[in-house]
């Protein structure tokens, strides 16, 4: 991601990495903590289109004002029909799992 940001024109001092998370939910928690330390309240989350709804839900649960932008990857054309179907099913299940965990307070958002 750092390389992609740099190739898109972001200078080295403008790139802040979060490199500890092992899940989207954990990444959202750690990234929003970084945002708070810098006094930032909003961000644009860039990820594959199928992953965007879950990512936005996670970031919003931790208090970030976020908008989403779908990257070019992960389309039915690039993944193939079978992989696309499996990906959508997985994302649907993961979205429900995150929503349930957040709604029941199983994830600390403060």
N, C-alpha and C positions, 0 to 999 in steps of 0.2 A: 504494500500500500504506500509505503514511503516513496518508493521508486516511482510509482504511478503519479503521486502528487507532485513530485519534483519534475517529472516529465511534462506535467500539465502547467508548470510555471510557478509552483509554490516554492518559495525560498526555504532553505534549511531551517532557519530560525522560526518559520511559520508552521512547521510541521511538529506536532506533539504526538508521540506514540503512546498508545495503551497496548502493552504487549503481555499482559498477565491473564486476561480472560480466557476461559475455555468454553464459554457459551455466549449467545446473544444477550441473555439476561445479565450475565456477569459483566459483559462488555458495556452494556448500557449503564450499569451501576458505576463502574469505574470511570467511564467517560464523563458522566454527569458530575462526578466528584472532581475530575480535572477541570471541567467547565466552571464549577463553583469556585475553585481556587483561583481562577483567572478572572472571575467576575462576569463570565459569559452566561447568558440565559437562553440563547437560541442557537440552533445548529441545523445543518442540512445533513440528513442521513442518506448515504449513497450505498445501495446494495442491489442485488438482483431483484427484479420486480416481484417474484413469488415470495421473497423473504421480507419485503418492505413492510407489509402490514404488521407482522410480528415485531420487527425492529422498532417501528414507530410506537407501538403499544408499550414496549419495554422502556424506551427512553422517556416517554410521557409519564410512566409510572414513577420514575425517579425525579420528576419535576422539570424536565427539560422541555422547552418550547422547540419542537422540531417539525420540519417539513421533510418530505422524502423525495428522492430522485432515483429512479430505476436506472441501473447501469445497463449496458448492452448485452450482458451475459444472461444465461439461464432462460432463454426463450425456447418455445417448442421446437423451433427450427434448429437451434444450436444443440439442444439436448437430445432430440429424437423423441418420438411419441411415447415410448415405454418409460424412458427416464423422466420425461416431463410429468407423466401421470404419477409415477412414484414420488417425485419431488413435491407435487401439489398435495398428494395425500399426506406425506410427511409434514409439510408445512401446516396443513389444516389441523392435524393432531397436535403439533407443537404449539400452534396458536391457542388452541383450547386449553392445553396444559398450562401455558403461561398465564392465560386469563384466570384460570382456576387458582393457581398459586398466588397470583397478585390479589385476587378478590378475597381469598381466605386469610390473607396476611402471612402466608408461608414464606414470603420474601420481604425482608425489611427494606422499605423504600425511604427511610429517613436516616 
